[in-house]
Amino acid sequence: MKPIALLLITILVFAGCSDEDSTTASSQTVKIGALYPLSGPVAPTGAELKAAIELANEVAMGTVPLPLPANSGRTASKRKIEVIFKDYGDDPRNAAAAVEELVKKDGVSAIIGCYQSAASMVASEKAEVLGIPFLNAESTAPLLTARGFKWFFRTTPDDDIFVQNFFSFLKEAAASNPGIPHNIALVYENQAWGTGVAQAEKRAAAENGFTVVADVPYDATKTDFSVELKTIANAMPAIILQVSYDADAVAFTRGYLGEGIPSSSILAMDGGFISSSYVATMGTRADGVLTRDVFFISRDGGSALVKEVDRLLKARTGSDLNGNSARAFTGFMVLADAVKRAKSTKPEDIRQALLETDIPKESIIMPWDGIRFDPATGQNTKGRGIIEQMREGRYVPVWPAESAQTEVRWTTK
């Protein structure tokens, strides 16, 4: 199979690639469910993801143009996509019932979601039972692709990759900065995402010569983390490997400032630490915080494609693309691409089209090597991560060297 030349094939298909005539194709509407936390404590991020998917769908429908090579040789697809959003609110367990409603009541042929790994876990289990393609663009728990599911696909790299990145980064940093602690404090929300990351971090710490001196799981729905903060303060100096959502990321960062814990002690697993609400709330007070990410905008604004997508999304939300919204946009584009390449609107044909996806790095807004799914796990095999540091109220890439825009700054205690 030849690689797909452009991710923008989501709005454009090879002439004659479908076995349906143009009259039939033009009259078809494929419904895609989009399952996200649109209420509750993670709602600010849910709203960003919704806006990114709405933009991607307008691109897919051809109503919003994006830069294309003059010789692209594509023609517009006549297959329409309708997105139906569902909110699982503040309880990830609601996601399973939402999937059943999307399939049995709304008649969707595929689903994109969810932001939280715990929600993606139960939602994708239900989709597997119902035989519906489920594309996950944001959740990173390794377990999601270790279940042998037939209908599950994930575009983002997983936490095993990110944890490996963490310790490669820390070993490199410690080699040139003797003051960097070899002690690790694990701080994590106590659901599927956080516990999965913590397990991977414990293994990696032992393998790389670091010592875990504090293990602090917590309930992300709480608002008072004073007990956890005291435990962490007593473990310092240490590198804090943190797994948090929106409100808890803000609460812990404020708590660290109150305890006099240097911001550069925090190495976060993305999530709430890269949300626009966190950046807007904390601003320069979070300068020094480190986080992994999957997306960044270079000093020159990036490619013409990145610049235009960022401009369009910022006009809608007031915020630049970040790792969450960029992944949602990319994930929907990949799913829409499969929908339009599929031989029919049937879920099985959409699944087959997802298996045949092969998108080069030049055709996506993410700093990955492309998108191709492992047929055994559904995991994109071409993703990778970066590490950023907050500087003057915005994140700047500091690792790896080929992505770095500046050197990391350390303040140890």
Steps between C-alpha positions, in 0.01 A plus 500: 500500500634845411522750791230761516658815365322752721305501822282753324360207309242524777335757279617363169506149351642332194253522215338162455637349821150417630283221371192720547383724219512877552125536537490246784807644669369856487178398674673315785554644845735317736443572868803511730458514876734726700516416871663753734468663848296807412394565861670448833858584608662409167245693292744777393714242321189326369389829343837538326479148361146560377606817319794319337274219378242745368773676305633170368154401383457826313834432333380149418186640344697740286340811653830611655795480260852415609827541307546232233781446250407633158553154351298308761276354229207440734129552463254576778327209670123486481454296817372721782595458866276603786656518847281423802655611831427328828606613846611245760526778760700461817481119516695300239273201568221685319691452175380141447133599505576793271656263244193278506278803443717624215483164326145382571315834506709732286622241249869595489739295288813594697597681820783733600585545870577525785734743674536309827645150487244368750220615268676364192536165676129443561382674183723296271396178674139578415594594142687169467190305604284700256748469210563874451839656409627704795780749435677635806701817439597615851506222763842353569457208744704209355231250601266638236693336218596189696152345500504338157200702381397486134319834481731728702751742341722760668690777324688649799812335642443325833643553845757222470665707226471819705644339815798377298539859376491629860790290617708555187453873559580478873814289445628745239421794729662341806819432304553875449323629814632322813246675722201327342356250752491128427200473732153477347163596650205344319184713516202375301122492471381160620306380194610302192725769355688598814547151642616365164758776466622454858558128445705574188697771683585267790643244260691762301641666812647172620641421157666842468655544845238731657336445840128546566479679836129589496195332343201734519175397328205736542136551409484760220149606605632638830582866549718477813838331446672625817576147628654397167700823480655443843605149399661635184673786683650252748644298208684792345743542334359281227369511146119495516354284223140620493182374331210747534197642326397867487391625844733267692801612294428860600441409864824303531707768327365763737575266789858447385552874484368528855738227618797663328546205264678612181280485190775326304459206738173419319517273195138453401333240283322755281124497582385800701845657501477585129136608496430859401317550830814400696727728296255790529447449874861447604683714243856591598449356849544159337828597331739207532235225490599219264254283314498248225298591196427378150476835323671836482496804276849597387630856516406565138148368556565167331385382161230677302262225611581544871474878475158485335353242738631700797356823359160342439477340843619812681230701326243264654641440846742784569775242562783365289520136410639289782575131543137421581325695225762408240454131576121530480522679166742239365300207632180619338677564171632143505156357575334717235765389252413136571127569473549649156734228375276221626314296238174571678364668811495171689709483819699201372604687185601805707706271725673353196580848370654589838721191478620620158591850624857603420558874533846663467629757747485784247123467490413548869526788745660278767881465535473125442642275231150443364200279575480127444312261727639173631235249387546294817451785750352797314786721623654761271859383460640835384428731794755653736516753779687815596569677830420868552563753776285795596679826421339842542157341513532270197647158435821474298652168377824407680542132400597314285779707345347504152178655637649724771456875467699577816693326778321374809536706818525325836439638847558234761438498873 
